[in-house]
Each structure stands twice: as C-alpha cells, then as structure tokens.
Amino acid sequence: MGVVYRASDELLHRDVALKILNKRLDQPRAASQDLLDEARASSALAHPNICTIYEVGEADGELYIAMELVEGKSLHEMCAAKGLPPESVLRFGIQIASALGRAHDRGIIHRDLKTTNILVTPEGLVKVLDFGLARRVSGPKFEEATRSLASVEQESSVSGTLPYMAPEVLRGEPADFRTDLWGLGVVLYELASGNLPFQGRTGFEISSAIMREVPAALGPPIPLGLWASIQRCIAKEPAQRYQRASEAQAALEAILSALIVYKEPGADRGGPRTTVLHNLRHIQVRKGDFLLLVGTTKGAFLLRSNRRRTRWELGGPYFHGHAVYALAYDGRRGQHRIWASTQSIWGTVLRWSDDFGKSWTNPEEATLRFSSDTGASLKNIWQIALGRADEPHVLYCGVEPAALFVSRDMGETWSLVRGLWDHPHRARWLPGNGGLCLHTIVLDPGNANRMFVAISSGGVYRTEDGGSTWTAQNRGIRAVFLPCKYPEFGQCVHKIVMHPDRPGRLFLQNHWGLYRSDDYGENWMDIGNGVPSDFGFPIIIHPKKPDCVYVIPVESDEFRCSCDGRLRVYRTRNAGESWEPLMRGLPQKGAYETVLRDAMAIDSFDVAGIYFGTRSGQMFASRDEGRSWQKIADGLPPIVCVRSACIGNSSEAAATSGRLTVNPPSPRTKTGMRSRSRRKKK
C-alpha cells in the first residue's frame, strides 16, 4: 500500500510509523477521501491488540497515516518453519479475536487479516495492523488480490492476500464480520501447522481450493478443540461460522483453559468448597413458609412469607455483582436445596445452598463445562430443571451456547447431550442479541423419553428417545424477521409451558405470536386474539387449570415496554379463545415496564398466587389468581428470574419442584430482530 518510515513526532516526542500511501494517477479523488475517512474511523479503535492510528491526512498531494510504532516480529516470521506450540497459537488467537471483536462492535471490518500484518511484541502482545485499510484505492478486491500474486515462473510460490480470502468475497459478495472470522481461521491454521490451508500453483488453483476443497486435518499435538474451532472459522458458508468474534474468543479461551488445567474424568476434584456468608440479612424459614427466589443482574434475593402471603421478609443480596439468571428450589428426598447459576467476569458457576442462603458451595472449578473437543466455552446457564418424580438425582441445565447438559448424581458431574449438540441444524441456528441460548426445558411427566427444549433463535425441538435424536417442532410458528415466514426452524421462541396433567397441550410465547399446540408440538395455532400485542416474554400456566394461562404483553420488539404505559397481566381461561386484562393494584399511568421471560412464577396453593418482577427492580404479587395486585419489593436490581417454593411436607416440595420443571428459566431480552409496529389482533 505504500512506504513506511520510522519518524519522530516533534510535538509529543515519540517515534511513530509513518505510512505514505502509493500515488496512483488513475485514482479518483473520492477514493482517496474514502480511504482517509475509513482510516479516521479506525483511529477510534482503542484496544491493546490493535495498532493505534494517531493521525491521517494529506500533505502536498500525498496521503499519509501516522500510527503506533510496534517493535516486534510478524506472525508470518514466527511460524514459517513448523508452526507454533498449541498454547502459543491459542494465546495469539485469543488476542486477535479480541481485537476483531472491538472493531466489529464499532462497525469496522479488517478485510485483509493475515500473518504478515499481525505483529507480536517482545512481551508477547499481539498487534493487528491496518484495520479498515484493506479496501483498495482502486479496482475490485479480487482483481487487486490477483495483481498481488507473484510470478510462478520467477518464484514458484504465491504471495499476497488471495490465500486468506473468504469464498463469499471470491463470489463477489460484500465482506462482513464473518469474513474476518474466515481470515482468523486461516491465520490459526497457519500458526498451528506452518502452512496455509488452501494452496496452489496459480491464483486459479488457490481460488478453487478455497471454494471447494477441505484442508488437510491437523492432528496431534494440536488439540481437537482447536482443530474444531479452526474448522468452524473456515466453513465455506458464513452462516456456519462463528457469528461474532466474541464467540471465537470464548471458544479459544476454553480450549486454552482445558489445555492447561483440564483433569481427566475420574480425577479427584477435591470436592466443592463452601462459603459462609456473614453480614447479610438472612431469612428464617419454618415449615409451612412460602419462598420467592429472585435473580437479578447484581445478585440473588430470597423473599419469605407464610401461607397467607400478606407480609414479606427479604434476604440477601447473595453473590454481590454476579448476574443470576437461573434459580431452582429442589425439595426432593426431603432436602431444602436452592440451586443458583452465577455469572461474572470469572465465568459461570452452578452453586447450591442447603440452609436457605446462609452458606453456598464455591467450587474451585466449574463442574458444568464443555469438553475441549467441542471448541465451545460456557457463557451462561439459562435454566436449571429438576428431573421427574421418579428421577430424584437427575438435573438438567440449558446453557449458552445452545446446549443441554444432564447430571444423574445431583450435580456432581455433568454430561453434554450429544444428540442435540451434533444436530445438523446447529450450524444454521442464529443467535439473537442475547446470544444463542437454550432457555427452556419441558419434561413430559408421563413419558420418560419425551422432552421439549426451546432455543433462541432455533425454535422448539422434541426428543422421543431420551435425547438421542431431536426433531424441529415449529409448524405454524411465524418468524417475522426471516425471509421465509414459516421455516422448519429458526424461530425466536421466548418461552413454552406444559401442564403436567395434559402433556399433549403446550402454550408458547414467540417473538411476535401466542400459540397453542394440542398434539405434542406437531402443529401450532395462533391464539393471540384479544391481547393488545402478541409480543411478550413470560408465559405461565395455572397448576390446577390446564386451560388457564397468563402473559404480559409489551408494545413491540422495538419498544419493549408495557403497552401504552399501563402494566397489565392478561389471562385466558379457555386455552386462548379469549383474554381478559388483570390490572387492579398495578400502575396504569407512565408504567413503562418490562418483564423478562423468566421473571414470572405461580405457586401451587388452592387459590394460586402469581408473582413477577420488572427490569426496574419492582416485585408484584397477587394471592387471588390475578384479580388484585400489590407491590412487595422495590429498588432491586433488574429482575431476570423469579421462582416460587412451598416449604412443607414432601408432597408440597415435589409439587413445587415439578412446577419449576414445567415453567423453566429463559434468556434475556433479545434485540437485533427486525422491528415492526405493534400489531393489534382483529
């Protein structure tokens, strides 16, 4: 692109790299300005792994860029012989992915990622050069790349950018963030092996290899997880790659962690340590009491009342600063165990308390995690679901990235359900703004082999053989944000519920749409008539009335607040034939509230109580099935999860546990879908 000088900044007294761009007589003035504008945009990328651009401009008709002077070697020099050790490949790859993530967040694509423009300082810090500058001043990208090929007769080798170009660019399609992830995969392959994945004697042969061929497999000492991540990066179709640089970064971090500290199954983990929490307000729980388990973005709280549910005592906050998206109460086997998923900068950990929050397990390492061969890293646990009544030691967890884990020893060890993880649809599941999450698990209480899961944005899947195989169950559910409105899969399901007495009937709140199925999810019918908007998040079912369902509509996917600023719960008592608003005691003016998917629960008393929390930190309760409401807590952090529990005899505990299984946790608000105005049903 030009000549680079070592120069001295006389104002700030520092050495800089000064790039003088090549002059081209045929270069349009607009193209020069575009390059300068893009360089100026790239100068805002303040990140330790990105070479900083200090100044761009034009002087005496010449374009220049003044940038950080990086002392070090290029990755091309470092891996030219036989490649680098796997640990080095992973450490460098994590830094590159982090740099891409920062740039992508600001709408900047590199377009020309390769080992020659990635430097490593003597301290091991990666610096990616030339962000946003790969769009050449003149000529199409493919023509420019072929002009950079060295003569085969002269050098018998190929240089330039073509070996790093993604298939979609060769097809003439515009580059996007996933194009950079292809470049990352090629770089990782080169670092690991010392060779490029796609080679040839001519530009045509290289292009053909990129478009059609599968690169040679990387065997030991390359970890299987690293090879799996590279393969995903260099998938021919962009939809089959990682969709965000942060996903690739998380996968590489997990593989590096496993490479360093992974213990083989059966190795002594030493058992979980326990943390006793002092200087917190703890609740005193007695037999016959009633609990609400409340998860927020900054910790968990416990609310205690008696069976009358008129006065409430607050305990917590537990796990200060940790996001708690999943909670469950386990009263099986006569125990009083509270499960909690805690998420922080240190990762996601599943913990439990057997004394109502006074002490919690604090594992030295996460027991629930992806194995290194998957190339995946656990981001969050969205659901904790208890096994059936005859499975007292079984637990399930739905996680992000979308996967299902099962434990058959009360959470001591966990196994990935491979039948779903290896599903052929996985490569085409697209994450919502909250990520690619498995957020709902529904067990058929009468059939030990039947289970439903919901994935955003994958849709509803069902297994009839205990998890070995799964089928998409989305017939009739709209996907308003996709070109095909009724695809086989890809719907953004927000929540599904089932009544244990009628397992063939399910209710579903979708990203636009309320539905019912009467045939185990084979077909879905629209039941959204009578609500002000069929966009919403939570949906719960009455524990004793299979046709009674509650939802909380919001304005639209663009304005996710209660309709017209009036906070109302809507109830159907005839399986969706008609709906009625429940509002007495709820704010009806200026109440622009949002209730997330998992922030609503119902109890199992003869006259059922209903509870929900808002993103503004308010908790509301009704002890008469929604006819009247009262505020029972205020000023909490944003509420993301609400669960109820009856503390009594074993049958009450089992009933509560079963309800938690039927009404499981779900993920955060999704954004990024194409919005549309609020749609009123006729």
ChimeraX attribute file (.defattr): number of C-alpha atoms within 10 A of each C-alpha:
attribute: neighborCount
match mode: 1-to-1
recipient: residues
	/A:1	12
	/A:2	11
	/A:3	10
	/A:4	15
	/A:5	13
	/A:6	11
	/A:7	15
	/A:8	13
	/A:9	12
	/A:10	8
	/A:11	6
	/A:12	7
	/A:13	8
	/A:14	11
	/A:15	16
	/A:16	20
	/A:17	19
	/A:18	23
	/A:19	19
	/A:20	17
	/A:21	17
	/A:22	13
	/A:23	14
	/A:24	10
	/A:25	6
	/A:26	8
	/A:27	12
	/A:28	11
	/A:29	9
	/A:30	10
	/A:31	14
	/A:32	20
	/A:33	15
	/A:34	13
	/A:35	19
	/A:36	20
	/A:37	15
	/A:38	18
	/A:39	22
	/A:40	18
	/A:41	17
	/A:42	25
	/A:43	20
	/A:44	13
	/A:45	20
	/A:46	14
	/A:47	15
	/A:48	14
	/A:49	23
	/A:50	27
	/A:51	24
	/A:52	23
	/A:53	25
	/A:54	17
	/A:55	15
	/A:56	20
	/A:57	15
	/A:58	14
	/A:59	8
	/A:60	5
	/A:61	8
	/A:62	12
	/A:63	19
	/A:64	21
	/A:65	21
	/A:66	22
	/A:67	21
	/A:68	18
	/A:69	17
	/A:70	18
	/A:71	11
	/A:72	16
	/A:73	16
	/A:74	19
	/A:75	22
	/A:76	19
	/A:77	13
	/A:78	16
	/A:79	19
	/A:80	15
	/A:81	12
	/A:82	13
	/A:83	21
	/A:84	20
	/A:85	14
	/A:86	21
	/A:87	17
	/A:88	15
	/A:89	23
	/A:90	25
	/A:91	16
	/A:92	23
	/A:93	22
	/A:94	22
	/A:95	21
	/A:96	24
	/A:97	23
	/A:98	22
	/A:99	25
	/A:100	29
	/A:101	21
	/A:102	18
	/A:103	24
	/A:104	19
	/A:105	14
	/A:106	13
	/A:107	13
	/A:108	20
	/A:109	24
	/A:110	24
	/A:111	27
	/A:112	23
	/A:113	28
	/A:114	25
	/A:115	23
	/A:116	16
	/A:117	16
	/A:118	23
	/A:119	25
	/A:120	19
	/A:121	13
	/A:122	11
	/A:123	7
	/A:124	12
	/A:125	16
	/A:126	27
	/A:127	26
	/A:128	26
	/A:129	23
	/A:130	20
	/A:131	27
	/A:132	21
	/A:133	19
	/A:134	17
	/A:135	19
	/A:136	14
	/A:137	24
	/A:138	14
	/A:139	11
	/A:140	11
	/A:141	21
	/A:142	15
	/A:143	11
	/A:144	17
	/A:145	18
	/A:146	16
	/A:147	14
	/A:148	13
	/A:149	17
	/A:150	16
	/A:151	14
	/A:152	12
	/A:153	8
	/A:154	7
	/A:155	9
	/A:156	10
	/A:157	14
	/A:158	19
	/A:159	14
	/A:160	16
	/A:161	21
	/A:162	25
	/A:163	23
	/A:164	25
	/A:165	26
	/A:166	28
	/A:167	22
	/A:168	18
	/A:169	15
	/A:170	16
	/A:171	10
	/A:172	11
	/A:173	10
	/A:174	10
	/A:175	15
	/A:176	17
	/A:177	22
	/A:178	25
	/A:179	26
	/A:180	26
	/A:181	29
	/A:182	28
	/A:183	23
	/A:184	25
	/A:185	26
	/A:186	27
	/A:187	27
	/A:188	29
	/A:189	25
	/A:190	23
	/A:191	28
	/A:192	26
	/A:193	21
	/A:194	19
	/A:195	17
	/A:196	17
	/A:197	23
	/A:198	21
	/A:199	20
	/A:200	15
	/A:201	13
	/A:202	17
	/A:203	20
	/A:204	11
	/A:205	13
	/A:206	20
	/A:207	20
	/A:208	16
	/A:209	18
	/A:210	25
	/A:211	18
	/A:212	11
	/A:213	14
	/A:214	14
	/A:215	15
	/A:216	10
	/A:217	11
	/A:218	17
	/A:219	10
	/A:220	9
	/A:221	9
	/A:222	17
	/A:223	19
	/A:224	18
	/A:225	22
	/A:226	27
	/A:227	22
	/A:228	17
	/A:229	23
	/A:230	25
	/A:231	22
	/A:232	21
	/A:233	27
	/A:234	27
	/A:235	19
	/A:236	19
	/A:237	17
	/A:238	22
	/A:239	13
	/A:240	19
	/A:241	24
	/A:242	23
	/A:243	20
	/A:244	19
	/A:245	26
	/A:246	19
	/A:247	20
	/A:248	29
	/A:249	25
	/A:250	19
	/A:251	27
	/A:252	28
	/A:253	20
	/A:254	24
	/A:255	28
	/A:256	23
	/A:257	15
	/A:258	18
	/A:259	16
	/A:260	10
	/A:261	9
	/A:262	14
	/A:263	11
	/A:264	7
	/A:265	8
	/A:266	7
	/A:267	8
	/A:268	8
	/A:269	12
	/A:270	8
	/A:271	12
	/A:272	16
	/A:273	10
	/A:274	15
	/A:275	13
	/A:276	11
	/A:277	15
	/A:278	9
	/A:279	6
	/A:280	12
	/A:281	17
	/A:282	21
	/A:283	20
	/A:284	12
	/A:285	15
	/A:286	12
	/A:287	10
	/A:288	14
	/A:289	17
	/A:290	21
	/A:291	26
	/A:292	22
	/A:293	23
	/A:294	29
	/A:295	32
	/A:296	26
	/A:297	22
	/A:298	21
	/A:299	23
	/A:300	32
	/A:301	24
	/A:302	24
	/A:303	20
	/A:304	21
	/A:305	19
	/A:306	18
	/A:307	14
	/A:308	10
	/A:309	16
	/A:310	12
	/A:311	10
	/A:312	16
	/A:313	16
	/A:314	17
	/A:315	20
	/A:316	20
	/A:317	21
	/A:318	24
	/A:319	18
	/A:320	14
	/A:321	17
	/A:322	21
	/A:323	23
	/A:324	29
	/A:325	30
	/A:326	34
	/A:327	31
	/A:328	28
	/A:329	31
	/A:330	26
	/A:331	26
	/A:332	24
	/A:333	11
	/A:334	13
	/A:335	13
	/A:336	18
	/A:337	17
	/A:338	20
	/A:339	22
	/A:340	26
	/A:341	24
	/A:342	28
	/A:343	23
	/A:344	17
	/A:345	7
	/A:346	8
	/A:347	14
	/A:348	20
	/A:349	23
	/A:350	22
	/A:351	20
	/A:352	22
	/A:353	19
	/A:354	15
	/A:355	16
	/A:356	19
	/A:357	23
	/A:358	19
	/A:359	16
	/A:360	23
	/A:361	18
	/A:362	17
	/A:363	17
	/A:364	13
	/A:365	14
	/A:366	15
	/A:367	17
	/A:368	22
	/A:369	21
	/A:370	21
	/A:371	18
	/A:372	22
	/A:373	15
	/A:374	19
	/A:375	24
	/A:376	25
	/A:377	23
	/A:378	21
	/A:379	22
	/A:380	27
	/A:381	33
	/A:382	28
	/A:383	31
	/A:384	29
	/A:385	31
	/A:386	31
	/A:387	24
	/A:388	20
	/A:389	14
	/A:390	10
	/A:391	12
	/A:392	17
	/A:393	16
	/A:394	17
	/A:395	21
	/A:396	22
	/A:397	28
	/A:398	28
	/A:399	26
	/A:400	23
	/A:401	21
	/A:402	26
	/A:403	25
	/A:404	26
	/A:405	22
	/A:406	21
	/A:407	19
	/A:408	16
	/A:409	12
	/A:410	15
	/A:411	19
	/A:412	11
	/A:413	16
	/A:414	19
	/A:415	16
	/A:416	18
	/A:417	17
	/A:418	14
	/A:419	16
	/A:420	23
	/A:421	16
	/A:422	14
	/A:423	13
	/A:424	10
	/A:425	16
	/A:426	14
	/A:427	16
	/A:428	16
	/A:429	21
	/A:430	21
	/A:431	22
	/A:432	19
	/A:433	14
	/A:434	15
	/A:435	22
	/A:436	22
	/A:437	29
	/A:438	29
	/A:439	32
	/A:440	33
	/A:441	30
	/A:442	25
	/A:443	24
	/A:444	21
	/A:445	22
	/A:446	12
	/A:447	13
	/A:448	15
	/A:449	15
	/A:450	18
	/A:451	20
	/A:452	24
	/A:453	25
	/A:454	28
	/A:455	33
	/A:456	31
	/A:457	27
	/A:458	27
	/A:459	25
	/A:460	30
	/A:461	20
	/A:462	24
	/A:463	18
	/A:464	15
	/A:465	13
	/A:466	15
	/A:467	17
	/A:468	14
	/A:469	16
	/A:470	19
	/A:471	17
	/A:472	20
	/A:473	21
	/A:474	23
	/A:475	17
	/A:476	19
	/A:477	29
	/A:478	24
	/A:479	23
	/A:480	18
	/A:481	17
	/A:482	13
	/A:483	8
	/A:484	11
	/A:485	14
	/A:486	16
	/A:487	16
	/A:488	18
	/A:489	22
	/A:490	26
	/A:491	27
	/A:492	27
	/A:493	27
	/A:494	31
	/A:495	31
	/A:496	28
	/A:497	27
	/A:498	28
	/A:499	25
	/A:500	20
	/A:501	14
	/A:502	16
	/A:503	20
	/A:504	15
	/A:505	20
	/A:506	22
	/A:507	26
	/A:508	28
	/A:509	27
	/A:510	25
	/A:511	26
	/A:512	26
	/A:513	23
	/A:514	25
	/A:515	22
	/A:516	24
	/A:517	19
	/A:518	15
	/A:519	12
	/A:520	20
	/A:521	22
	/A:522	15
	/A:523	15
	/A:524	23
	/A:525	17
	/A:526	17
	/A:527	21
	/A:528	23
	/A:529	17
	/A:530	18
	/A:531	23
	/A:532	20
	/A:533	23
	/A:534	28
	/A:535	24
	/A:536	29
	/A:537	30
	/A:538	26
	/A:539	28
	/A:540	29
	/A:541	25
	/A:542	22
	/A:543	23
	/A:544	15
	/A:545	14
	/A:546	19
	/A:547	17
	/A:548	17
	/A:549	21
	/A:550	26
	/A:551	26
	/A:552	30
	/A:553	27
	/A:554	28
	/A:555	22
	/A:556	21
	/A:557	21
	/A:558	15
	/A:559	15
	/A:560	21
	/A:561	22
	/A:562	25
	/A:563	22
	/A:564	14
	/A:565	16
	/A:566	18
	/A:567	26
	/A:568	24
	/A:569	21
	/A:570	20
	/A:571	24
	/A:572	19
	/A:573	16
	/A:574	13
	/A:575	19
	/A:576	22
	/A:577	13
	/A:578	15
	/A:579	22
	/A:580	14
	/A:581	19
	/A:582	19
	/A:583	17
	/A:584	16
	/A:585	17
	/A:586	18
	/A:587	16
	/A:588	16
	/A:589	10
	/A:590	11
	/A:591	16
	/A:592	21
	/A:593	22
	/A:594	26
	/A:595	30
	/A:596	28
	/A:597	27
	/A:598	33
	/A:599	29
	/A:600	31
	/A:601	28
	/A:602	28
	/A:603	25
	/A:604	18
	/A:605	14
	/A:606	10
	/A:607	11
	/A:608	16
	/A:609	20
	/A:610	22
	/A:611	24
	/A:612	26
	/A:613	31
	/A:614	23
	/A:615	20
	/A:616	16
	/A:617	17
	/A:618	19
	/A:619	22
	/A:620	18
	/A:621	25
	/A:622	22
	/A:623	21
	/A:624	13
	/A:625	20
	/A:626	22
	/A:627	13
	/A:628	14
	/A:629	21
	/A:630	15
	/A:631	16
	/A:632	19
	/A:633	16
	/A:634	13
	/A:635	9
	/A:636	22
	/A:637	20
	/A:638	21
	/A:639	31
	/A:640	30
	/A:641	33
	/A:642	30
	/A:643	28
	/A:644	27
	/A:645	29
	/A:646	26
	/A:647	21
	/A:648	17
	/A:649	12
	/A:650	15
	/A:651	13
	/A:652	18
	/A:653	22
	/A:654	23
	/A:655	19
	/A:656	26
	/A:657	25
	/A:658	24
	/A:659	28
	/A:660	26
	/A:661	28
	/A:662	25
	/A:663	28
	/A:664	31
	/A:665	33
	/A:666	34
	/A:667	31
	/A:668	23
	/A:669	18
	/A:670	20
	/A:671	14
	/A:672	12
	/A:673	15
	/A:674	10
	/A:675	14
	/A:676	13
	/A:677	11
	/A:678	18
	/A:679	15
	/A:680	12
	/A:681	12
	/A:682	7
